[in-house]
Amino acid sequence: EQWIEPGDLVPGELVVLEAGDKIPADIRIVFCTEGAEVDNAALTGESLPEARTVEVEGDGVAVHEAHNVCFFGTTVLKGRMKGIVFATGDDTFLGQINETMTQCART
């Protein structure tokens, strides 16, 4: 394992996360300890921790509601996870929210 600056991550890289880590990109979980939790309040406003798992959600579940995904700007509260980066920077869920807000402000 080696430390890589979040700005240097690219899709396809494997990231290891543990309790207290800020999530550096949008990541699909490929391993996590039982009882792993994240704080998604920065995205959803939800004050309760949200469980994470490697289990793939059924058809029709939006990515932002999937329990096998972690998002840039949120925090690991409990457990250890490994995941594959699938979005960075403006392509992250938070980046897309920011872009939408910017476009709304222009109109």
PDB file as gemmi writes it, atoms N, CA and C in Angstrom:
CRYST1    1.000    1.000    1.000  90.00  90.00  90.00 P 1                      
ATOM      1  N   GLU A   1       0.835  -1.182   0.000  1.00  0.00           N  
ATOM      2  CA  GLU A   1       0.000   0.000   0.000  1.00  0.00           C  
ATOM      3  C   GLU A   1       0.878   1.243   0.000  1.00  0.00           C  
ATOM      4  N   GLN A   2       0.412   2.262  -0.691  1.00  0.00           N  
ATOM      5  CA  GLN A   2       1.130   3.539  -0.683  1.00  0.00           C  
ATOM      6  C   GLN A   2       0.117   4.679  -0.695  1.00  0.00           C  
ATOM      7  N   TRP A   3       0.509   5.821  -0.158  1.00  0.00           N  
ATOM      8  CA  TRP A   3      -0.343   7.001  -0.113  1.00  0.00           C  
ATOM      9  C   TRP A   3      -0.285   7.713  -1.457  1.00  0.00           C  
ATOM     10  N   ILE A   4      -1.447   8.040  -1.994  1.00  0.00           N  
ATOM     11  CA  ILE A   4      -1.537   8.819  -3.228  1.00  0.00           C  
ATOM     12  C   ILE A   4      -2.438  10.011  -2.928  1.00  0.00           C  
ATOM     13  N   GLU A   5      -2.030  11.177  -3.369  1.00  0.00           N  
ATOM     14  CA  GLU A   5      -2.854  12.369  -3.185  1.00  0.00           C  
ATOM     15  C   GLU A   5      -4.196  12.164  -3.895  1.00  0.00           C  
ATOM     16  N   PRO A   6      -5.301  12.558  -3.258  1.00  0.00           N  
ATOM     17  CA  PRO A   6      -6.616  12.375  -3.889  1.00  0.00           C  
ATOM     18  C   PRO A   6      -6.708  12.952  -5.300  1.00  0.00           C  
ATOM     19  N   GLY A   7      -6.058  14.076  -5.551  1.00  0.00           N  
ATOM     20  CA  GLY A   7      -6.096  14.689  -6.873  1.00  0.00           C  
ATOM     21  C   GLY A   7      -5.372  13.891  -7.941  1.00  0.00           C  
ATOM     22  N   ASP A   8      -4.558  12.912  -7.509  1.00  0.00           N  
ATOM     23  CA  ASP A   8      -3.812  12.083  -8.458  1.00  0.00           C  
ATOM     24  C   ASP A   8      -4.508  10.762  -8.773  1.00  0.00           C  
ATOM     25  N   LEU A   9      -5.626  10.481  -8.093  1.00  0.00           N  
ATOM     26  CA  LEU A   9      -6.352   9.240  -8.353  1.00  0.00           C  
ATOM     27  C   LEU A   9      -7.015   9.273  -9.723  1.00  0.00           C  
ATOM     28  N   VAL A  10      -7.107   8.111 -10.346  1.00  0.00           N  
ATOM     29  CA  VAL A  10      -7.795   7.977 -11.629  1.00  0.00           C  
ATOM     30  C   VAL A  10      -8.735   6.776 -11.554  1.00  0.00           C  
ATOM     31  N   PRO A  11      -9.798   6.772 -12.356  1.00  0.00           N  
ATOM     32  CA  PRO A  11     -10.695   5.620 -12.363  1.00  0.00           C  
ATOM     33  C   PRO A  11      -9.933   4.323 -12.623  1.00  0.00           C  
ATOM     34  N   GLY A  12     -10.329   3.295 -11.879  1.00  0.00           N  
ATOM     35  CA  GLY A  12      -9.703   1.985 -12.001  1.00  0.00           C  
ATOM     36  C   GLY A  12      -8.717   1.683 -10.891  1.00  0.00           C  
ATOM     37  N   GLU A  13      -8.289   2.695 -10.141  1.00  0.00           N  
ATOM     38  CA  GLU A  13      -7.337   2.454  -9.057  1.00  0.00           C  
ATOM     39  C   GLU A  13      -8.042   1.856  -7.845  1.00  0.00           C  
ATOM     40  N   LEU A  14      -7.298   1.034  -7.094  1.00  0.00           N  
ATOM     41  CA  LEU A  14      -7.785   0.423  -5.867  1.00  0.00           C  
ATOM     42  C   LEU A  14      -7.441   1.341  -4.704  1.00  0.00           C  
ATOM     43  N   VAL A  15      -8.428   1.623  -3.850  1.00  0.00           N  
ATOM     44  CA  VAL A  15      -8.252   2.511  -2.709  1.00  0.00           C  
ATOM     45  C   VAL A  15      -8.587   1.738  -1.439  1.00  0.00           C  
ATOM     46  N   VAL A  16      -7.771   1.923  -0.402  1.00  0.00           N  
ATOM     47  CA  VAL A  16      -8.021   1.327   0.907  1.00  0.00           C  
ATOM     48  C   VAL A  16      -8.469   2.442   1.842  1.00  0.00           C  
ATOM     49  N   LEU A  17      -9.587   2.217   2.530  1.00  0.00           N  
ATOM     50  CA  LEU A  17     -10.158   3.218   3.432  1.00  0.00           C  
ATOM     51  C   LEU A  17     -10.408   2.594   4.800  1.00  0.00           C  
ATOM     52  N   GLU A  18     -10.209   3.397   5.848  1.00  0.00           N  
ATOM     53  CA  GLU A  18     -10.543   2.942   7.191  1.00  0.00           C  
ATOM     54  C   GLU A  18     -11.189   4.072   7.977  1.00  0.00           C  
ATOM     55  N   ALA A  19     -11.704   3.725   9.152  1.00  0.00           N  
ATOM     56  CA  ALA A  19     -12.425   4.689   9.979  1.00  0.00           C  
ATOM     57  C   ALA A  19     -11.637   5.983  10.120  1.00  0.00           C  
ATOM     58  N   GLY A  20     -12.318   7.098   9.894  1.00  0.00           N  
ATOM     59  CA  GLY A  20     -11.709   8.414   9.983  1.00  0.00           C  
ATOM     60  C   GLY A  20     -11.258   8.980   8.653  1.00  0.00           C  
ATOM     61  N   ASP A  21     -11.161   8.142   7.622  1.00  0.00           N  
ATOM     62  CA  ASP A  21     -10.712   8.611   6.307  1.00  0.00           C  
ATOM     63  C   ASP A  21     -11.815   9.372   5.583  1.00  0.00           C  
ATOM     64  N   LYS A  22     -11.424  10.467   4.953  1.00  0.00           N  
ATOM     65  CA  LYS A  22     -12.326  11.185   4.041  1.00  0.00           C  
ATOM     66  C   LYS A  22     -12.223  10.448   2.699  1.00  0.00           C  
ATOM     67  N   ILE A  23     -13.340  10.197   2.082  1.00  0.00           N  
ATOM     68  CA  ILE A  23     -13.360   9.421   0.842  1.00  0.00           C  
ATOM     69  C   ILE A  23     -12.910  10.325  -0.312  1.00  0.00           C  
ATOM     70  N   PRO A  24     -11.822   9.930  -1.026  1.00  0.00           N  
ATOM     71  CA  PRO A  24     -11.170  10.812  -1.997  1.00  0.00           C  
ATOM     72  C   PRO A  24     -11.747  10.810  -3.414  1.00  0.00           C  
ATOM     73  N   ALA A  25     -12.725   9.938  -3.678  1.00  0.00           N  
ATOM     74  CA  ALA A  25     -13.307   9.801  -5.021  1.00  0.00           C  
ATOM     75  C   ALA A  25     -14.578   8.981  -4.873  1.00  0.00           C  
ATOM     76  N   ASP A  26     -15.345   8.836  -5.930  1.00  0.00           N  
ATOM     77  CA  ASP A  26     -16.474   7.910  -5.902  1.00  0.00           C  
ATOM     78  C   ASP A  26     -15.905   6.513  -6.118  1.00  0.00           C  
ATOM     79  N   ILE A  27     -16.287   5.594  -5.236  1.00  0.00           N  
ATOM     80  CA  ILE A  27     -15.641   4.275  -5.176  1.00  0.00           C  
ATOM     81  C   ILE A  27     -16.689   3.175  -5.075  1.00  0.00           C  
ATOM     82  N   ARG A  28     -16.506   2.105  -5.867  1.00  0.00           N  
ATOM     83  CA  ARG A  28     -17.341   0.907  -5.748  1.00  0.00           C  
ATOM     84  C   ARG A  28     -16.609  -0.072  -4.836  1.00  0.00           C  
ATOM     85  N   ILE A  29     -17.260  -0.487  -3.761  1.00  0.00           N  
ATOM     86  CA  ILE A  29     -16.639  -1.331  -2.739  1.00  0.00           C  
ATOM     87  C   ILE A  29     -16.483  -2.761  -3.245  1.00  0.00           C  
ATOM     88  N   VAL A  30     -15.270  -3.312  -3.086  1.00  0.00           N  
ATOM     89  CA  VAL A  30     -15.011  -4.701  -3.445  1.00  0.00           C  
ATOM     90  C   VAL A  30     -14.700  -5.547  -2.210  1.00  0.00           C  
ATOM     91  N   PHE A  31     -14.424  -4.885  -1.082  1.00  0.00           N  
ATOM     92  CA  PHE A  31     -14.212  -5.559   0.204  1.00  0.00           C  
ATOM     93  C   PHE A  31     -14.566  -4.587   1.315  1.00  0.00           C  
ATOM     94  N   CYS A  32     -15.238  -5.078   2.349  1.00  0.00           N  
ATOM     95  CA  CYS A  32     -15.402  -4.262   3.560  1.00  0.00           C  
ATOM     96  C   CYS A  32     -15.659  -5.170   4.747  1.00  0.00           C  
ATOM     97  N   THR A  33     -15.244  -4.678   5.907  1.00  0.00           N  
ATOM     98  CA  THR A  33     -15.480  -5.422   7.129  1.00  0.00           C  
ATOM     99  C   THR A  33     -16.960  -5.340   7.485  1.00  0.00           C  
ATOM    100  N   GLU A  34     -17.420  -6.327   8.226  1.00  0.00           N  
ATOM    101  CA  GLU A  34     -18.810  -6.330   8.667  1.00  0.00           C  
ATOM    102  C   GLU A  34     -19.063  -5.115   9.557  1.00  0.00           C  
ATOM    103  N   GLY A  35     -20.189  -4.470   9.356  1.00  0.00           N  
ATOM    104  CA  GLY A  35     -20.550  -3.317  10.163  1.00  0.00           C  
ATOM    105  C   GLY A  35     -19.942  -2.006   9.696  1.00  0.00           C  
ATOM    106  N   ALA A  36     -19.328  -1.983   8.508  1.00  0.00           N  
ATOM    107  CA  ALA A  36     -18.734  -0.750   7.986  1.00  0.00           C  
ATOM    108  C   ALA A  36     -19.820   0.303   7.795  1.00  0.00           C  
ATOM    109  N   GLU A  37     -19.470   1.559   8.137  1.00  0.00           N  
ATOM    110  CA  GLU A  37     -20.423   2.654   8.017  1.00  0.00           C  
ATOM    111  C   GLU A  37     -19.749   3.908   7.478  1.00  0.00           C  
ATOM    112  N   VAL A  38     -20.547   4.718   6.789  1.00  0.00           N  
ATOM    113  CA  VAL A  38     -20.078   6.015   6.286  1.00  0.00           C  
ATOM    114  C   VAL A  38     -21.024   7.111   6.745  1.00  0.00           C  
ATOM    115  N   ASP A  39     -20.503   8.334   6.740  1.00  0.00           N  
ATOM    116  CA  ASP A  39     -21.302   9.529   7.034  1.00  0.00           C  
ATOM    117  C   ASP A  39     -21.527  10.246   5.711  1.00  0.00           C  
ATOM    118  N   ASN A  40     -22.750  10.186   5.200  1.00  0.00           N  
ATOM    119  CA  ASN A  40     -23.093  10.824   3.932  1.00  0.00           C  
ATOM    120  C   ASN A  40     -23.767  12.176   4.122  1.00  0.00           C  
ATOM    121  N   ALA A  41     -23.682  12.744   5.316  1.00  0.00           N  
ATOM    122  CA  ALA A  41     -24.375  13.999   5.609  1.00  0.00           C  
ATOM    123  C   ALA A  41     -23.992  15.111   4.637  1.00  0.00           C  
ATOM    124  N   ALA A  42     -22.759  15.134   4.179  1.00  0.00           N  
ATOM    125  CA  ALA A  42     -22.328  16.177   3.240  1.00  0.00           C  
ATOM    126  C   ALA A  42     -23.115  16.124   1.932  1.00  0.00           C  
ATOM    127  N   LEU A  43     -23.616  14.947   1.575  1.00  0.00           N  
ATOM    128  CA  LEU A  43     -24.380  14.790   0.335  1.00  0.00           C  
ATOM    129  C   LEU A  43     -25.878  14.807   0.557  1.00  0.00           C  
ATOM    130  N   THR A  44     -26.318  14.122   1.605  1.00  0.00           N  
ATOM    131  CA  THR A  44     -27.744  13.868   1.772  1.00  0.00           C  
ATOM    132  C   THR A  44     -28.389  14.662   2.890  1.00  0.00           C  
ATOM    133  N   GLY A  45     -27.579  15.178   3.813  1.00  0.00           N  
ATOM    134  CA  GLY A  45     -28.123  15.844   4.988  1.00  0.00           C  
ATOM    135  C   GLY A  45     -28.559  14.853   6.051  1.00  0.00           C  
ATOM    136  N   GLU A  46     -28.489  13.572   5.740  1.00  0.00           N  
ATOM    137  CA  GLU A  46     -28.873  12.514   6.679  1.00  0.00           C  
ATOM    138  C   GLU A  46     -27.878  12.462   7.823  1.00  0.00           C  
ATOM    139  N   SER A  47     -28.353  12.554   9.056  1.00  0.00           N  
ATOM    140  CA  SER A  47     -27.450  12.596  10.204  1.00  0.00           C  
ATOM    141  C   SER A  47     -27.055  11.213  10.713  1.00  0.00           C  
ATOM    142  N   LEU A  48     -27.760  10.178  10.289  1.00  0.00           N  
ATOM    143  CA  LEU A  48     -27.452   8.826  10.755  1.00  0.00           C  
ATOM    144  C   LEU A  48     -26.396   8.167   9.868  1.00  0.00           C  
ATOM    145  N   PRO A  49     -25.511   7.361  10.471  1.00  0.00           N  
ATOM    146  CA  PRO A  49     -24.532   6.619   9.663  1.00  0.00           C  
ATOM    147  C   PRO A  49     -25.247   5.666   8.707  1.00  0.00           C  
ATOM    148  N   GLU A  50     -24.606   5.398   7.570  1.00  0.00           N  
ATOM    149  CA  GLU A  50     -25.170   4.480   6.594  1.00  0.00           C  
ATOM    150  C   GLU A  50     -24.250   3.284   6.425  1.00  0.00           C  
ATOM    151  N   ALA A  51     -24.829   2.089   6.499  1.00  0.00           N  
ATOM    152  CA  ALA A  51     -24.064   0.851   6.367  1.00  0.00           C  
ATOM    153  C   ALA A  51     -23.520   0.700   4.953  1.00  0.00           C  
ATOM    154  N   ARG A  52     -22.377   0.041   4.836  1.00  0.00           N  
ATOM    155  CA  ARG A  52     -21.773  -0.263   3.535  1.00  0.00           C  
ATOM    156  C   ARG A  52     -21.474  -1.759   3.469  1.00  0.00           C  
ATOM    157  N   THR A  53     -21.551  -2.286   2.259  1.00  0.00           N  
ATOM    158  CA  THR A  53     -21.362  -3.705   2.021  1.00  0.00           C  
ATOM    159  C   THR A  53     -20.831  -3.911   0.608  1.00  0.00           C  
ATOM    160  N   VAL A  54     -20.395  -5.119   0.298  1.00  0.00           N  
ATOM    161  CA  VAL A  54     -19.969  -5.429  -1.070  1.00  0.00           C  
ATOM    162  C   VAL A  54     -21.141  -5.921  -1.916  1.00  0.00           C  
ATOM    163  N   GLU A  55     -22.273  -6.173  -1.275  1.00  0.00           N  
ATOM    164  CA  GLU A  55     -23.436  -6.703  -1.981  1.00  0.00           C  
ATOM    165  C   GLU A  55     -23.929  -5.717  -3.034  1.00  0.00           C  
ATOM    166  N   VAL A  56     -24.146  -6.213  -4.246  1.00  0.00           N  
ATOM    167  CA  VAL A  56     -24.639  -5.394  -5.351  1.00  0.00           C  
ATOM    168  C   VAL A  56     -26.149  -5.209  -5.184  1.00  0.00           C  
ATOM    169  N   GLU A  57     -26.603  -3.988  -5.383  1.00  0.00           N  
ATOM    170  CA  GLU A  57     -28.028  -3.678  -5.271  1.00  0.00           C  
ATOM    171  C   GLU A  57     -28.789  -4.254  -6.458  1.00  0.00           C  
ATOM    172  N   GLY A  58     -30.085  -4.422  -6.288  1.00  0.00           N  
ATOM    173  CA  GLY A  58     -30.933  -4.922  -7.359  1.00  0.00           C  
ATOM    174  C   GLY A  58     -31.126  -3.898  -8.464  1.00  0.00           C  
ATOM    175  N   ASP A  59     -31.723  -4.314  -9.548  1.00  0.00           N  
ATOM    176  CA  ASP A  59     -32.017  -3.421 -10.666  1.00  0.00           C  
ATOM    177  C   ASP A  59     -32.907  -2.273 -10.204  1.00  0.00           C  
ATOM    178  N   GLY A  60     -32.675  -1.115 -10.756  1.00  0.00           N  
ATOM    179  CA  GLY A  60     -33.518   0.028 -10.467  1.00  0.00           C  
ATOM    180  C   GLY A  60     -33.074   0.866  -9.277  1.00  0.00           C  
ATOM    181  N   VAL A  61     -32.022   0.437  -8.552  1.00  0.00           N  
ATOM    182  CA  VAL A  61     -31.529   1.220  -7.423  1.00  0.00           C  
ATOM    183  C   VAL A  61     -30.546   2.257  -7.954  1.00  0.00           C  
ATOM    184  N   ALA A  62     -30.807   3.514  -7.649  1.00  0.00           N  
ATOM    185  CA  ALA A  62     -29.923   4.600  -8.092  1.00  0.00           C  
ATOM    186  C   ALA A  62     -28.558   4.468  -7.433  1.00  0.00           C  
ATOM    187  N   VAL A  63     -27.511   4.864  -8.140  1.00  0.00           N  
ATOM    188  CA  VAL A  63     -26.147   4.747  -7.623  1.00  0.00           C  
ATOM    189  C   VAL A  63     -26.012   5.424  -6.263  1.00  0.00           C  
ATOM    190  N   HIS A  64     -26.609   6.599  -6.103  1.00  0.00           N  
ATOM    191  CA  HIS A  64     -26.461   7.319  -4.839  1.00  0.00           C  
ATOM    192  C   HIS A  64     -27.186   6.641  -3.677  1.00  0.00           C  
ATOM    193  N   GLU A  65     -28.000   5.625  -3.956  1.00  0.00           N  
ATOM    194  CA  GLU A  65     -28.686   4.874  -2.911  1.00  0.00           C  
ATOM    195  C   GLU A  65     -28.062   3.503  -2.680  1.00  0.00           C  
ATOM    196  N   ALA A  66     -27.085   3.137  -3.478  1.00  0.00           N  
ATOM    197  CA  ALA A  66     -26.448   1.818  -3.366  1.00  0.00           C  
ATOM    198  C   ALA A  66     -25.565   1.740  -2.124  1.00  0.00           C  
ATOM    199  N   HIS A  67     -25.576   0.596  -1.470  1.00  0.00           N  
ATOM    200  CA  HIS A  67     -24.775   0.396  -0.260  1.00  0.00           C  
ATOM    201  C   HIS A  67     -23.382  -0.164  -0.555  1.00  0.00           C  
ATOM    202  N   ASN A  68     -23.089  -0.382  -1.823  1.00  0.00           N  
ATOM    203  CA  ASN A  68     -21.749  -0.855  -2.191  1.00  0.00           C  
ATOM    204  C   ASN A  68     -20.938   0.253  -2.872  1.00  0.00           C  
ATOM    205  N   VAL A  69     -21.308   1.508  -2.593  1.00  0.00           N  
ATOM    206  CA  VAL A  69     -20.640   2.666  -3.172  1.00  0.00           C  
ATOM    207  C   VAL A  69     -20.347   3.682  -2.066  1.00  0.00           C  
ATOM    208  N   CYS A  70     -19.180   4.319  -2.162  1.00  0.00           N  
ATOM    209  CA  CYS A  70     -18.811   5.428  -1.268  1.00  0.00           C  
ATOM    210  C   CYS A  70     -18.563   6.648  -2.139  1.00  0.00           C  
ATOM    211  N   PHE A  71     -18.854   7.816  -1.598  1.00  0.00           N  
ATOM    212  CA  PHE A  71     -18.792   9.032  -2.400  1.00  0.00           C  
ATOM    213  C   PHE A  71     -17.753  10.024  -1.917  1.00  0.00           C  
ATOM    214  N   PHE A  72     -17.122  10.693  -2.867  1.00  0.00           N  
ATOM    215  CA  PHE A  72     -16.169  11.764  -2.598  1.00  0.00           C  
ATOM    216  C   PHE A  72     -16.790  12.765  -1.624  1.00  0.00           C  
ATOM    217  N   GLY A  73     -15.989  13.186  -0.646  1.00  0.00           N  
ATOM    218  CA  GLY A  73     -16.433  14.207   0.302  1.00  0.00           C  
ATOM    219  C   GLY A  73     -17.127  13.670   1.527  1.00  0.00           C  
ATOM    220  N   THR A  74     -17.405  12.364   1.553  1.00  0.00           N  
ATOM    221  CA  THR A  74     -18.014  11.760   2.738  1.00  0.00           C  
ATOM    222  C   THR A  74     -16.911  11.100   3.568  1.00  0.00           C  
ATOM    223  N   THR A  75     -17.274  10.510   4.700  1.00  0.00           N  
ATOM    224  CA  THR A  75     -16.277   9.994   5.641  1.00  0.00           C  
ATOM    225  C   THR A  75     -16.597   8.577   6.068  1.00  0.00           C  
ATOM    226  N   VAL A  76     -15.563   7.759   6.212  1.00  0.00           N  
ATOM    227  CA  VAL A  76     -15.713   6.415   6.771  1.00  0.00           C  
ATOM    228  C   VAL A  76     -15.794   6.568   8.290  1.00  0.00           C  
ATOM    229  N   LEU A  77     -16.874   6.088   8.878  1.00  0.00           N  
ATOM    230  CA  LEU A  77     -17.049   6.177  10.328  1.00  0.00           C  
ATOM    231  C   LEU A  77     -16.559   4.927  11.037  1.00  0.00           C  
ATOM    232  N   LYS A  78     -16.761   3.780  10.394  1.00  0.00           N  
ATOM    233  CA  LYS A  78     -16.475   2.517  11.061  1.00  0.00           C  
ATOM    234  C   LYS A  78     -16.079   1.480  10.023  1.00  0.00           C  
ATOM    235  N   GLY A  79     -15.072   0.679  10.352  1.00  0.00           N  
ATOM    236  CA  GLY A  79     -14.681  -0.421   9.483  1.00  0.00           C  
ATOM    237  C   GLY A  79     -13.531  -0.083   8.544  1.00  0.00           C  
ATOM    238  N   ARG A  80     -13.251  -1.038   7.684  1.00  0.00           N  
ATOM    239  CA  ARG A  80     -12.189  -0.932   6.681  1.00  0.00           C  
ATOM    240  C   ARG A  80     -12.774  -1.389   5.358  1.00  0.00           C  
ATOM    241  N   MET A  81     -12.409  -0.698   4.279  1.00  0.00           N  
ATOM    242  CA  MET A  81     -12.940  -1.014   2.952  1.00  0.00           C  
ATOM    243  C   MET A  81     -11.849  -0.928   1.898  1.00  0.00           C  
ATOM    244  N   LYS A  82     -12.055  -1.667   0.835  1.00  0.00           N  
ATOM    245  CA  LYS A  82     -11.258  -1.518  -0.375  1.00  0.00           C  
ATOM    246  C   LYS A  82     -12.249  -1.311  -1.506  1.00  0.00           C  
ATOM    247  N   GLY A  83     -11.902  -0.415  -2.420  1.00  0.00           N  
ATOM    248  CA  GLY A  83     -12.807  -0.162  -3.520  1.00  0.00           C  
ATOM    249  C   GLY A  83     -12.083   0.337  -4.747  1.00  0.00           C  
ATOM    250  N   ILE A  84     -12.774   0.265  -5.863  1.00  0.00           N  
ATOM    251  CA  ILE A  84     -12.252   0.707  -7.149  1.00  0.00           C  
ATOM    252  C   ILE A  84     -12.829   2.090  -7.470  1.00  0.00           C  
ATOM    253  N   VAL A  85     -11.954   3.038  -7.766  1.00  0.00           N  
ATOM    254  CA  VAL A  85     -12.373   4.385  -8.133  1.00  0.00           C  
ATOM    255  C   VAL A  85     -13.133   4.320  -9.460  1.00  0.00           C  
ATOM    256  N   PHE A  86     -14.327   4.939  -9.487  1.00  0.00           N  
ATOM    257  CA  PHE A  86     -15.052   5.017 -10.764  1.00  0.00           C  
ATOM    258  C   PHE A  86     -15.323   6.451 -11.198  1.00  0.00           C  
ATOM    259  N   ALA A  87     -15.074   7.433 -10.320  1.00  0.00           N  
ATOM    260  CA  ALA A  87     -15.233   8.832 -10.716  1.00  0.00           C  
ATOM    261  C   ALA A  87     -14.365   9.721  -9.834  1.00  0.00           C  
ATOM    262  N   THR A  88     -13.788  10.752 -10.446  1.00  0.00           N  
ATOM    263  CA  THR A  88     -12.958  11.714  -9.717  1.00  0.00           C  
ATOM    264  C   THR A  88     -13.357  13.134 -10.128  1.00  0.00           C  
ATOM    265  N   GLY A  89     -12.980  14.097  -9.302  1.00  0.00           N  
ATOM    266  CA  GLY A  89     -13.180  15.508  -9.639  1.00  0.00           C  
ATOM    267  C   GLY A  89     -14.613  15.850  -9.993  1.00  0.00           C  
ATOM    268  N   ASP A  90     -14.783  16.572 -11.092  1.00  0.00           N  
ATOM    269  CA  ASP A  90     -16.109  17.017 -11.526  1.00  0.00           C  
ATOM    270  C   ASP A  90     -17.035  15.869 -11.919  1.00  0.00           C  
ATOM    271  N   ASP A  91     -16.476  14.684 -12.154  1.00  0.00           N  
ATOM    272  CA  ASP A  91     -17.289  13.533 -12.542  1.00  0.00           C  
ATOM    273  C   ASP A  91     -17.904  12.820 -11.347  1.00  0.00           C  
ATOM    274  N   THR A  92     -17.517  13.187 -10.120  1.00  0.00           N  
ATOM    275  CA  THR A  92     -18.085  12.551  -8.933  1.00  0.00           C  
ATOM    276  C   THR A  92     -19.526  12.999  -8.732  1.00  0.00           C  
ATOM    277  N   PHE A  93     -20.226  12.289  -7.865  1.00  0.00           N  
ATOM    278  CA  PHE A  93     -21.606  12.648  -7.546  1.00  0.00           C  
ATOM    279  C   PHE A  93     -21.657  14.066  -6.988  1.00  0.00           C  
ATOM    280  N   LEU A  94     -20.730  14.398  -6.095  1.00  0.00           N  
ATOM    281  CA  LEU A  94     -20.670  15.748  -5.533  1.00  0.00           C  
ATOM    282  C   LEU A  94     -20.334  16.769  -6.616  1.00  0.00           C  
ATOM    283  N   GLY A  95     -19.451  16.427  -7.537  1.00  0.00           N  
ATOM    284  CA  GLY A  95     -19.112  17.313  -8.654  1.00  0.00           C  
ATOM    285  C   GLY A  95     -20.307  17.586  -9.540  1.00  0.00           C  
ATOM    286  N   GLN A  96     -21.137  16.561  -9.753  1.00  0.00           N  
ATOM    287  CA  GLN A  96     -22.340  16.734 -10.567  1.00  0.00           C  
ATOM    288  C   GLN A  96     -23.356  17.628  -9.866  1.00  0.00           C  
ATOM    289  N   ILE A  97     -23.473  17.478  -8.546  1.00  0.00           N  
ATOM    290  CA  ILE A  97     -24.365  18.361  -7.782  1.00  0.00           C  
ATOM    291  C   ILE A  97     -23.883  19.799  -7.913  1.00  0.00           C  
ATOM    292  N   ASN A  98     -22.577  19.999  -7.766  1.00  0.00           N  
ATOM    293  CA  ASN A  98     -22.001  21.338  -7.885  1.00  0.00           C  
ATOM    294  C   ASN A  98     -22.281  21.934  -9.267  1.00  0.00           C  
ATOM    295  N   GLU A  99     -22.123  21.142 -10.304  1.00  0.00           N  
ATOM    296  CA  GLU A  99     -22.377  21.622 -11.670  1.00  0.00           C  
ATOM    297  C   GLU A  99     -23.840  22.025 -11.843  1.00  0.00           C  
ATOM    298  N   THR A 100     -24.746  21.225 -11.309  1.00  0.00           N  
ATOM    299  CA  THR A 100     -26.179  21.538 -11.392  1.00  0.00           C  
ATOM    300  C   THR A 100     -26.477  22.847 -10.674  1.00  0.00           C  
ATOM    301  N   MET A 101     -25.912  23.014  -9.493  1.00  0.00           N  
ATOM    302  CA  MET A 101     -26.134  24.241  -8.729  1.00  0.00           C  
ATOM    303  C   MET A 101     -25.570  25.464  -9.460  1.00  0.00           C  
ATOM    304  N   THR A 102     -24.404  25.296 -10.079  1.00  0.00           N  
ATOM    305  CA  THR A 102     -23.794  26.380 -10.827  1.00  0.00           C  
ATOM    306  C   THR A 102     -24.656  26.777 -12.016  1.00  0.00           C  
ATOM    307  N   GLN A 103     -25.188  25.782 -12.734  1.00  0.00           N  
ATOM    308  CA  GLN A 103     -26.056  26.069 -13.878  1.00  0.00           C  
ATOM    309  C   GLN A 103     -27.337  26.767 -13.435  1.00  0.00           C  
ATOM    310  N   CYS A 104     -27.891  26.349 -12.307  1.00  0.00           N  
ATOM    311  CA  CYS A 104     -29.121  26.982 -11.799  1.00  0.00           C  
ATOM    312  C   CYS A 104     -28.857  28.427 -11.411  1.00  0.00           C  
ATOM    313  N   ALA A 105     -27.697  28.683 -10.858  1.00  0.00           N  
ATOM    314  CA  ALA A 105     -27.356  30.041 -10.446  1.00  0.00           C  
ATOM    315  C   ALA A 105     -27.187  30.975 -11.645  1.00  0.00           C  
ATOM    316  N   ARG A 106     -26.805  30.421 -12.792  1.00  0.00           N  
ATOM    317  CA  ARG A 106     -26.612  31.221 -14.006  1.00  0.00           C  
ATOM    318  C   ARG A 106     -27.928  31.607 -14.664  1.00  0.00           C  
ATOM    319  N   THR A 107     -28.977  30.838 -14.396  1.00  0.00           N  
ATOM    320  CA  THR A 107     -30.251  31.109 -15.079  1.00  0.00           C  
ATOM    321  C   THR A 107     -31.150  32.015 -14.281  1.00  0.00           C  
TER     322      THR A 107                                                      
END                                                                             
